[in-house]
Amino acid sequence: MDDLKQKYLGLIAGAADEAAIEDLRVQAVGKKGEISLQMRELGKMTPEERQTAGPALNALKDEINSALAAKKMALADAALDARLRDEWLDVTLPARDARQGSIHPISQVTEEVTAIFADMGFRVAEGPQIESDWYNFDALNIPDHHPARAEMDTFYTHRAEGDDRPPHVLRTHTSPVQIRSMEATGAPTRIICPGRVYRADYDQTHTPMFHQVEGLAIDKDISMANLKWVLEEFVKSYFEVDHVDIRFRASHFPFTEPSAEVDIRCSWEGGTLKVGEGDDWLEILGSGMVHPKVLQAGGIDPAEWQGFAFGMGIDRIAMLKYGIPDLRAFFDSDLRWLRHYGFSALDVPTLHGGLSR
């Protein structure tokens, strides 16, 4: 036993690293180690021999384990000392800049749009995202046979068997807010309705959930000329240009008559959108004079009042202004690309130019 003791204490003292310590542990006290094998021989000894050899082997095992643990700790301390000598921190250096959070483009553009229209006297109106089909379709002069009322285009809420309540949908536009606002406040009125909307569609330019902002203005002598002025002022402020050409193209929407798609003059030099110059035209929104049936559904007499309405996709105008190529990027789980834009919730274009803070 003295030979084993001297052998392993010497090897442990000369071990260079923790891997060598582990090898020695296995050789000495591991399952098939020399000391472990000798302890198995105790069963073959006489009681008198076991009384002498047993305590001696246990003491040897404890001493080897203690030496292994002490050497392992010494090696760890030496490694730490080496790191402290080789690695150092200059505490006089300035701290790293903390990464600032950034606002999502949809929130940024919603703030921008709200600020611009607020300067023109429009207040924000909101409504539920789950609507009855009356508010979502019937009140907006959308007939039963219209494609938007098909289940392939609209998300209908589930109805249990025997539930006779009217059908409800995830709203397909924010237009129901116009009806609710007319019911609540009557005329005259001037509102915008930003919010989430839902349609059963998904590709590079469509997602099942997206964002819209719609505007409504009702008064006694309001006209398409007022509509055009409002949209011109909005486009100039939003895209931060001094001049813009706007073109109305005749179209059809069930809730307006007459109806018009709105195009703006632009160019695409180098793949970058430049508003207010060039020979190209870009459609950005739909608009028109509010249909008399829609006014009636909102409780307003169309013989006395008239108004205009318009609607645009917040996601789409965000893509145009900030050069985001794919609508689906707004909803990706990896949002590191947001850092490229550096959105700030405090920087909001106003109708009169510049940024409000």
C-alpha positions as CSV (number, residue, x, y, z in Angstrom):
1,M,0.0,0.0,0.0
2,D,2.9,2.4,0.7
3,D,4.1,1.8,-2.9
4,L,0.6,2.7,-4.3
5,K,0.4,5.7,-2.1
6,Q,3.8,7.1,-3.1
7,K,3.1,6.3,-6.8
8,Y,-0.2,8.1,-7.0
9,L,0.7,11.0,-4.8
10,G,3.7,11.6,-7.0
11,L,1.7,11.4,-10.2
12,I,-1.0,13.7,-8.8
13,A,1.6,16.3,-7.8
14,G,3.0,16.2,-11.4
15,A,-0.3,16.4,-13.2
16,A,-0.4,19.3,-15.7
17,D,-4.1,19.7,-16.3
18,E,-7.6,18.6,-15.2
19,A,-7.7,15.9,-17.9
20,A,-4.6,14.3,-16.4
21,I,-6.2,14.4,-13.0
22,E,-9.3,12.6,-14.3
23,D,-7.1,9.9,-15.9
24,L,-5.3,9.3,-12.5
25,R,-8.6,9.1,-10.7
26,V,-9.8,6.4,-13.0
27,Q,-6.5,4.5,-12.6
28,A,-6.5,4.7,-8.9
29,V,-10.0,4.7,-7.5
30,G,-12.1,4.2,-10.6
31,K,-14.3,1.1,-11.0
32,K,-11.3,-0.9,-12.2
33,G,-8.6,1.2,-10.5
34,E,-5.7,-0.4,-8.6
35,I,-7.0,0.6,-5.2
36,S,-10.6,-0.5,-6.0
37,L,-9.3,-3.9,-7.2
38,Q,-7.4,-4.4,-3.9
39,M,-10.6,-3.6,-2.0
40,R,-12.3,-6.4,-3.8
41,E,-9.7,-8.8,-2.4
42,L,-10.9,-8.1,1.1
43,G,-13.5,-10.8,0.7
44,K,-10.9,-13.5,0.3
45,M,-9.0,-12.5,3.5
46,T,-9.4,-13.9,6.9
47,P,-11.2,-11.8,9.5
48,E,-8.0,-10.9,11.1
49,E,-6.4,-9.8,7.8
50,R,-9.5,-7.8,6.9
51,Q,-9.3,-5.9,10.3
52,T,-5.9,-4.6,9.3
53,A,-6.2,-4.3,5.5
54,G,-9.7,-2.7,5.4
55,P,-9.0,0.5,7.3
56,A,-5.7,0.9,5.6
57,L,-7.2,0.7,2.1
58,N,-10.1,3.0,3.0
59,A,-7.6,5.5,4.4
60,L,-5.5,5.2,1.3
61,K,-8.6,5.8,-0.9
62,D,-9.6,8.9,1.1
63,E,-6.1,10.3,0.9
64,I,-5.9,9.8,-2.9
65,N,-9.3,11.4,-3.4
66,S,-8.3,14.4,-1.2
67,A,-5.1,14.8,-3.2
68,L,-7.0,14.6,-6.4
69,A,-9.5,17.3,-5.3
70,A,-6.7,19.6,-3.9
71,K,-4.7,19.3,-7.2
72,K,-7.8,20.0,-9.2
73,M,-8.6,23.1,-7.2
74,A,-4.9,24.2,-7.5
75,L,-5.0,23.8,-11.3
76,A,-8.3,25.9,-11.5
77,D,-6.7,28.6,-9.3
78,A,-3.6,28.6,-11.5
79,A,-5.8,28.9,-14.7
80,L,-7.7,31.8,-13.2
81,D,-4.5,33.6,-12.2
82,A,-3.2,33.1,-15.8
83,R,-6.4,34.6,-17.2
84,L,-6.2,37.6,-14.8
85,R,-2.7,38.2,-16.0
86,D,-3.4,37.8,-19.7
87,E,-6.9,39.3,-19.8
88,W,-7.6,42.8,-18.5
89,L,-10.2,45.4,-18.7
90,D,-9.5,49.1,-19.1
91,V,-12.0,50.6,-16.8
92,T,-11.2,54.1,-18.1
93,L,-12.8,53.2,-21.5
94,P,-16.3,54.7,-22.1
95,A,-19.2,52.3,-21.8
96,R,-20.7,50.8,-24.9
97,D,-23.8,52.6,-26.2
98,A,-27.0,50.9,-25.1
99,R,-29.0,49.7,-28.1
100,Q,-32.2,51.9,-28.3
101,G,-35.5,50.3,-29.1
102,S,-37.2,51.3,-32.3
103,I,-40.9,51.7,-33.2
104,H,-42.4,49.3,-35.7
105,P,-43.0,50.8,-39.1
106,I,-46.8,50.2,-38.9
107,S,-47.0,52.1,-35.6
108,Q,-44.7,54.9,-37.0
109,V,-46.8,55.4,-40.1
110,T,-50.1,55.3,-38.1
111,E,-48.7,58.1,-36.0
112,E,-47.6,60.0,-39.1
113,V,-51.0,59.7,-40.8
114,T,-52.9,60.6,-37.6
115,A,-50.8,63.8,-37.1
116,I,-51.2,64.9,-40.7
117,F,-55.0,64.5,-40.7
118,A,-55.3,66.0,-37.2
119,D,-53.9,69.2,-38.6
120,M,-56.7,69.2,-41.1
121,G,-59.3,68.8,-38.4
122,F,-59.9,65.0,-38.6
123,R,-60.4,63.2,-35.3
124,V,-59.6,59.5,-34.8
125,A,-62.6,57.1,-34.5
126,E,-62.3,53.4,-33.5
127,G,-64.6,50.4,-33.5
128,P,-64.6,46.6,-32.8
129,Q,-62.6,44.2,-34.9
130,I,-65.3,41.6,-34.8
131,E,-68.3,43.1,-36.6
132,S,-71.8,42.0,-37.5
133,D,-72.2,41.5,-41.3
134,W,-74.7,44.4,-41.2
135,Y,-72.0,46.9,-40.2
136,N,-69.4,45.2,-42.3
137,F,-71.5,44.7,-45.5
138,D,-75.2,45.7,-45.5
139,A,-74.8,49.2,-44.1
140,L,-72.0,49.9,-46.7
141,N,-74.3,49.0,-49.6
142,I,-72.4,45.7,-50.3
143,P,-75.0,43.3,-51.6
144,D,-75.4,39.6,-50.7
145,H,-73.9,38.4,-54.0
146,H,-70.7,40.5,-53.6
147,P,-67.5,38.4,-53.6
148,A,-66.3,39.9,-50.3
149,R,-69.1,38.1,-48.6
150,A,-67.9,34.7,-49.6
151,E,-66.2,32.6,-46.9
152,M,-63.2,32.2,-49.1
153,D,-62.5,35.9,-48.8
154,T,-63.8,36.7,-45.3
155,F,-63.2,35.2,-41.9
156,Y,-66.7,34.3,-40.4
157,T,-66.9,33.6,-36.6
158,H,-68.1,30.1,-35.6
159,R,-71.7,29.7,-34.7
160,A,-72.8,26.8,-32.5
161,E,-75.8,24.8,-33.7
162,G,-79.0,26.6,-32.8
163,D,-77.3,30.0,-32.4
164,D,-79.6,32.3,-34.3
165,R,-77.6,35.5,-33.8
166,P,-76.7,37.4,-37.0
167,P,-73.4,36.3,-38.7
168,H,-70.3,38.1,-37.4
169,V,-67.0,38.5,-39.2
170,L,-63.5,39.7,-38.6
171,R,-63.9,43.1,-40.2
172,T,-62.6,43.3,-43.8
173,H,-62.1,47.1,-43.7
174,T,-62.4,49.9,-41.2
175,S,-65.5,51.3,-43.0
176,P,-67.9,49.9,-40.3
177,V,-66.3,52.5,-38.0
178,Q,-67.7,55.2,-40.3
179,I,-71.3,53.9,-39.8
180,R,-70.8,53.7,-36.0
181,S,-69.4,57.2,-35.9
182,M,-72.3,58.6,-38.0
183,E,-74.8,56.9,-35.7
184,A,-73.1,58.3,-32.6
185,T,-72.3,61.9,-33.7
186,G,-74.4,62.6,-36.8
187,A,-73.3,65.4,-39.2
188,P,-71.2,67.3,-39.8
189,T,-68.3,65.1,-39.0
190,R,-64.7,64.6,-40.0
191,I,-62.9,61.4,-38.9
192,I,-60.2,59.0,-39.8
193,C,-60.4,55.3,-38.8
194,P,-57.1,53.5,-38.5
195,G,-56.9,49.9,-37.4
196,R,-56.4,46.2,-38.1
197,V,-58.5,44.4,-40.8
198,Y,-58.7,40.8,-41.9
199,R,-59.0,39.0,-45.3
200,A,-58.3,35.4,-46.4
201,D,-55.3,36.2,-48.5
202,Y,-51.5,35.7,-48.3
203,D,-48.7,36.6,-50.7
204,Q,-46.0,39.2,-51.2
205,T,-48.5,42.0,-51.2
206,H,-51.3,40.5,-49.1
207,T,-51.5,39.1,-45.5
208,P,-54.5,37.7,-43.6
209,M,-54.2,40.6,-41.1
210,F,-53.1,44.1,-42.2
211,H,-53.8,47.7,-41.4
212,Q,-56.0,50.4,-43.0
213,V,-56.9,54.0,-42.5
214,E,-60.1,55.4,-43.9
215,G,-61.3,59.0,-43.8
216,L,-64.8,60.4,-43.8
217,A,-66.0,64.0,-44.1
218,I,-69.6,65.0,-44.1
219,D,-71.0,68.5,-44.5
220,K,-73.6,70.5,-46.5
221,D,-71.5,71.7,-49.4
222,I,-68.6,69.2,-49.5
223,S,-67.4,68.0,-52.9
224,M,-64.8,66.0,-54.8
225,A,-62.7,69.2,-55.0
226,N,-62.4,69.1,-51.2
227,L,-61.5,65.5,-51.4
228,K,-58.7,66.2,-53.9
229,W,-57.3,69.0,-51.8
230,V,-57.2,66.9,-48.6
231,L,-55.4,64.0,-50.5
232,E,-52.9,66.4,-52.1
233,E,-52.1,67.9,-48.7
234,F,-51.7,64.5,-47.2
235,V,-49.4,63.1,-49.9
236,K,-47.2,66.2,-49.8
237,S,-46.9,66.0,-46.0
238,Y,-46.5,62.2,-45.8
239,F,-43.9,61.9,-48.5
240,E,-42.3,65.2,-47.5
241,V,-42.4,66.8,-51.0
242,D,-43.3,70.4,-52.0
243,H,-45.4,69.4,-55.0
244,V,-47.4,66.4,-56.2
245,D,-49.7,65.7,-59.1
246,I,-52.8,63.6,-58.3
247,R,-55.0,61.8,-60.8
248,F,-58.5,60.5,-60.3
249,R,-59.4,57.4,-62.3
250,A,-63.1,56.4,-62.4
251,S,-63.7,53.2,-60.5
252,H,-66.5,51.4,-58.6
253,F,-67.0,50.9,-54.8
254,P,-70.4,50.0,-53.4
255,F,-70.1,52.6,-50.7
256,T,-69.2,55.6,-52.8
257,E,-70.8,57.2,-55.9
258,P,-68.9,58.5,-57.9
259,S,-65.8,56.5,-57.0
260,A,-62.2,57.1,-58.0
261,E,-58.9,55.4,-57.7
262,V,-56.2,57.9,-56.8
263,D,-52.8,57.9,-58.5
264,I,-49.8,60.1,-57.8
265,R,-47.0,61.1,-60.3
266,C,-43.7,59.4,-59.5
267,S,-40.5,58.0,-60.8
268,W,-38.6,54.8,-60.0
269,E,-35.0,55.9,-60.7
270,G,-32.5,53.3,-59.5
271,G,-35.4,51.3,-57.9
272,T,-36.2,54.2,-55.5
273,L,-39.6,55.8,-55.4
274,K,-39.6,59.5,-55.9
275,V,-43.0,61.2,-55.5
276,G,-43.9,64.3,-57.4
277,E,-41.6,63.9,-60.4
278,G,-41.2,61.6,-63.4
279,D,-43.6,60.1,-65.9
280,D,-45.0,57.2,-64.0
281,W,-48.2,57.0,-62.0
282,L,-48.7,55.0,-58.8
283,E,-52.2,54.0,-57.4
284,I,-52.2,54.6,-53.6
285,L,-55.8,54.6,-52.5
286,G,-59.5,54.5,-53.3
287,S,-62.0,57.3,-52.7
288,G,-65.3,58.9,-53.7
289,M,-68.5,60.6,-52.6
290,V,-70.4,58.7,-49.9
291,H,-73.3,56.8,-51.3
292,P,-76.7,58.0,-50.2
293,K,-77.6,54.5,-48.9
294,V,-74.5,54.6,-46.7
295,L,-75.5,58.0,-45.2
296,Q,-79.0,56.6,-44.6
297,A,-77.6,53.5,-42.8
298,G,-75.7,55.9,-40.6
299,G,-78.8,57.8,-39.7
300,I,-78.0,60.9,-41.9
301,D,-80.4,62.5,-44.4
302,P,-78.7,62.4,-47.9
303,A,-81.0,65.1,-49.1
304,E,-79.4,67.5,-46.6
305,W,-75.9,66.2,-46.2
306,Q,-73.2,64.8,-48.4
307,G,-69.6,63.8,-47.9
308,F,-66.5,62.1,-49.2
309,A,-64.6,59.0,-48.0
310,F,-61.2,57.5,-48.8
311,G,-59.2,54.5,-47.7
312,M,-55.6,53.3,-48.0
313,G,-53.4,50.5,-46.6
314,I,-51.1,51.7,-43.9
315,D,-48.8,48.7,-44.6
316,R,-48.6,49.6,-48.3
317,I,-47.8,53.3,-47.8
318,A,-45.2,52.3,-45.2
319,M,-43.6,50.0,-47.8
320,L,-43.6,52.9,-50.4
321,K,-42.0,55.5,-48.1
322,Y,-39.4,53.3,-46.4
323,G,-38.5,50.9,-49.2
324,I,-39.7,47.7,-47.6
325,P,-40.2,45.2,-50.5
326,D,-42.4,42.4,-49.0
327,L,-45.5,43.0,-46.9
328,R,-44.8,39.8,-45.0
329,A,-41.6,41.3,-43.6
330,F,-43.7,43.3,-41.1
331,F,-44.8,40.1,-39.4
332,D,-41.5,38.1,-39.5
333,S,-40.3,36.7,-36.2
334,D,-36.8,38.1,-36.9
335,L,-37.1,41.8,-36.7
336,R,-33.4,42.8,-36.8
337,W,-34.1,44.6,-40.1
338,L,-36.0,47.2,-38.1
339,R,-32.6,48.6,-36.9
340,H,-31.9,49.6,-40.5
341,Y,-34.7,52.1,-40.4
342,G,-34.2,53.5,-36.9
343,F,-37.9,54.5,-36.4
344,S,-38.5,56.9,-33.6
345,A,-42.0,57.4,-32.1
346,L,-41.3,61.1,-31.6
347,D,-40.5,61.9,-35.2
348,V,-43.8,62.6,-36.9
349,P,-44.3,64.6,-40.1
350,T,-46.9,67.4,-39.8
351,L,-49.1,69.0,-42.3
352,H,-46.9,72.2,-42.2
353,G,-43.7,70.3,-42.8
354,G,-40.9,69.3,-40.5
355,L,-41.1,67.0,-37.5
356,S,-43.1,67.3,-34.4
357,R,-41.5,66.2,-31.2
